[in-house]
């Protein structure tokens, strides 16, 4: 099973059309985790790269706004490549099929 659930703020929404005329939207989900260390409040921010296709692309492109709270259920894809002798890896959350979902909520979960 390949399944990921993410709750955070959507940002950097970038629709595009692939060479085969497939529409896709790339976006980032930002998660802020707050905790205390030595009585000092700290925040860890995580950025998750995501891609959506089909009806998910249409929904996100039409209705989502930057900094809006979003909950997605998708699958994880890891891409590996080598450039100039150095190895790279990138993890992307994808929304492609009927087992995936996206829900948009209010503006800011942290407030």
N, C-alpha and C positions, 0 to 999 in steps of 0.2 A: 504494500500500500504506500502510495506517495501522496501525502496530504499535509497541508500547512494551513493554520488559522492565524490571521493577523488582525489586530485592532490597533489603529493609530490614526494619524492625520495624513491625508493624501496631499501630494505636492508634486511640482514639476510635471504636470500633465502635458504630454507631447504626442498628439495624434500624427500618424503617418500612413503612407500607402507603400506597400512592398512592390517590387518589380512585377510580381504576378497579380497585381491589383488587389491583394488582400489588405484590408484595413486593420491597423493595429494601433494601440495606444500604449505608450510607455509612461510609467509614473513611479513615484517613490512613496513608500509608506514610512512615516517617521514615528518612532516610539520613544517616549521619554520615561525613564524609570528614576524615581526619586527615592533617596535613602539618606540616612544619617550616619556620619562617620565622625567620631570624637565630638559629638554634639553639633557638628556642622552639616547643614543640608547640602547634599550633592545631587547632581543629575547626570545620568548616563543617557546619551541619545544614540539610537540605532536607526540606520537607514536601510530599507529593504527595496531593492530594484524589482519592479513588476512589469508584466506585459499582459495585455488583454486583447482578445480577438473576438470576432463575431458580434453577438448581441451584447457581450460585456463591453466591447470597444464602443459600441453605439451609446450604451447607457452612461458609461463614464465620461465620454466626450461631451454628451449632451447635458448631463446633470451635475457632474462633480465640479467642485470649486476648490482651489488650493486652500489648505489648512482645514478642510472639512473632515470630520470624523468618518472613518470608513472601517468596515469589517469585511474581510475577504476570506474565502475558502478556495484554495488553489493547489497546484502541485509545484514541486521544486525541480528545477533543471539546473545542472551544473555544466558550465562550458569551460573547457580547457584548451589552451593554445600556447605556442612557443613563439617568441619573437626575439631575434638577436641572441639566441642561446638561453634566454630567461623564460621560465615557465610561469604562466598566469592561470588564474582560475576565477570564475565569476559565477555567482549563484543568483538565479532569477526565479521569482514566483510567477507562475503562468496561470491565467484563467482562459481555458479553452473549451471545455466540454460541459455537459449537463450536470456533472457531479460537482462543479464549481459554483461559487455564488459571490455576489457583491451586494453590500447594503450600505447606503449613505445615511448619515445622521447629522446632528447639529454641527455647529462651526468648530468648537474647540473642546476636546475632552479634558484638557488640563485646567481649564477655568472653572 
